[in-house]
Structure formats: structure tokens, C-alpha cells
Amino acid sequence: IECAQAGEGGSQEACHLPRNKRYEALDQKGITLWMTGLSGSGKSTIARALEEELVLKYGKHVQQLDGDNVRTGLNRDLGFSQADRAESVRRVGEMACLFNNGGTITLVTLVSPYRADRDEAR
């Protein structure tokens, strides 16, 4: 369903709660912390500890997007070629952006070996 305020083909931004109001109500801004490194280097372990601290100690809204959990759903059709890895980074970057716009702190832990793909996700 398109928002009448947006007009045909226009931005849907007018139909959403403004970010500043959302952030004020949640008492936090949406941000992404993107951790990259070799497989088994501890990215997910660090992210889990940070998530626990932010949620339990500070009451923050946090979502972790880990290579393992997105590979079984969002990226289940992708392999490990350079093109597939680039597409994985693109998809996860888009998902992180959606979470951020919703005021969620997003912790991304992906191998993401190519700088150009990480730069594009920014």
C-alpha cells in the first residue's frame, strides 16, 4: 500500500514516523558497528558480549547480523565467490540501514574481505 502523501513513485519517507521522534521515544539512535575479520577470529563472540551489555545493563535495542545467521535465511542462495560475498555485504548493509532507521543498534559480524564492498555498504 502506497502512502497518499508520497504521490506516485515518490519517497515513502513522508509516511513514516520521523527519525528524530522515533529516536527520542526510544532514547537512542540507530547505528551500525561493522566488525570484519577472518573466520573464527572472535567477531561474533565480541558482538554477543557487547549485545548482552547494551541490552541488559543499558536497556538498549540491539540486533546482531552475523554471517552464520544471515547465511541460513537472507543469504541462503549465496556461496563464497567474490560476487556472492559482495552481494552478501550489500544485503546485510541494506538490512542494517533498515534497523538503523528504526532506531536499533546493529552489530554486523561478517568476514567481508573486500574493502570496496564494505565502502559501498556505508
C-alpha positions as CSV (number, residue, x, y, z in Angstrom):
1,I,0.0,0.0,0.0
2,E,1.5,3.3,-1.0
3,C,1.2,6.4,1.2
4,A,-1.1,9.0,-0.4
5,Q,1.2,11.8,0.9
6,A,4.1,10.4,-1.2
7,G,2.5,10.7,-4.5
8,E,3.0,8.2,-7.3
9,G,6.6,7.0,-7.4
10,G,7.6,9.4,-4.7
11,S,9.5,8.8,-1.5
12,Q,7.6,6.9,1.3
13,E,9.5,9.0,3.9
14,A,6.5,11.2,4.5
15,C,4.5,8.2,5.6
16,H,6.9,7.1,8.3
17,L,7.4,8.4,11.8
18,P,10.2,10.9,11.6
19,R,13.5,9.5,12.8
20,N,14.1,12.2,15.4
21,K,10.8,11.4,17.0
22,R,11.5,7.7,16.9
23,Y,15.0,8.2,18.4
24,E,13.6,10.5,21.1
25,A,10.9,7.9,22.1
26,L,13.4,5.1,22.1
27,D,16.1,7.2,23.9
28,Q,18.7,6.0,21.4
29,K,19.8,6.5,17.8
30,G,20.2,3.7,15.3
31,I,23.8,3.0,14.4
32,T,25.8,0.1,12.9
33,L,29.1,-1.3,14.3
34,W,30.6,-3.5,11.5
35,M,33.2,-6.0,12.6
36,T,35.2,-7.8,10.0
37,G,38.0,-10.3,10.3
38,L,38.9,-13.9,9.4
39,S,36.6,-16.7,10.2
40,G,37.0,-17.8,13.8
41,S,38.7,-14.5,14.8
42,G,36.1,-13.7,17.6
43,K,33.8,-11.2,15.8
44,S,30.7,-13.0,16.9
45,T,31.9,-13.6,20.5
46,I,32.7,-9.9,20.9
47,A,29.4,-8.9,19.4
48,R,27.4,-11.2,21.7
49,A,29.2,-9.8,24.8
50,L,28.5,-6.3,23.6
51,E,24.9,-7.0,22.8
52,E,24.4,-8.5,26.3
53,E,26.0,-5.5,27.9
54,L,24.0,-3.0,25.9
55,V,20.6,-4.8,26.4
56,L,20.9,-6.0,30.0
57,K,22.9,-3.2,31.5
58,Y,21.8,-0.2,29.5
59,G,18.4,-1.2,28.2
60,K,19.3,-0.6,24.5
61,H,17.6,-2.1,21.5
62,V,20.2,-4.2,19.7
63,Q,20.2,-6.6,16.7
64,Q,23.1,-8.8,15.6
65,L,23.5,-9.7,12.0
66,D,26.1,-12.5,11.9
67,G,27.4,-14.3,8.8
68,D,26.1,-17.6,10.2
69,N,22.6,-16.4,10.9
70,V,22.1,-14.5,7.6
71,R,23.6,-17.4,5.6
72,T,20.7,-19.7,6.6
73,G,18.0,-17.1,5.6
74,L,18.6,-13.9,3.9
75,N,21.7,-15.1,2.0
76,R,20.8,-18.8,1.7
77,D,21.1,-18.6,-2.1
78,L,24.7,-17.3,-2.0
79,G,28.0,-19.1,-1.9
80,F,31.5,-17.8,-1.2
81,S,32.6,-16.4,-4.6
82,Q,33.7,-12.8,-4.8
83,A,30.4,-11.9,-6.4
84,D,28.4,-13.7,-3.8
85,R,30.3,-12.2,-1.0
86,A,29.8,-8.7,-2.5
87,E,26.0,-9.4,-2.7
88,S,26.0,-10.7,0.9
89,V,27.7,-7.5,2.1
90,R,25.2,-5.4,0.1
91,R,22.2,-7.2,1.5
92,V,23.4,-7.1,5.1
93,G,24.2,-3.4,4.6
94,E,20.7,-2.7,3.5
95,M,19.2,-4.7,6.4
96,A,21.5,-2.8,8.8
97,C,20.3,0.5,7.3
98,L,16.6,-0.5,7.9
99,F,17.4,-1.4,11.5
100,N,19.2,1.9,12.0
101,N,16.3,3.9,10.6
102,G,14.1,2.1,13.2
103,G,16.4,3.2,16.0
104,T,18.2,-0.1,16.5
105,I,21.9,-0.5,17.3
106,T,23.0,-3.1,14.7
107,L,26.1,-5.3,15.2
108,V,27.3,-6.8,11.9
109,T,29.9,-9.6,12.0
110,L,30.9,-10.7,8.5
111,V,34.1,-11.8,7.0
112,S,33.6,-9.1,4.3
113,P,37.1,-9.4,2.8
114,Y,36.8,-6.7,0.1
115,R,37.2,-3.1,1.0
116,A,35.2,-1.9,-2.0
117,D,32.2,-3.9,-0.8
118,R,32.4,-2.5,2.8
119,D,32.8,1.0,1.5
120,E,29.7,0.5,-0.7
121,A,27.7,-0.7,2.4
122,R,28.5,2.6,4.1
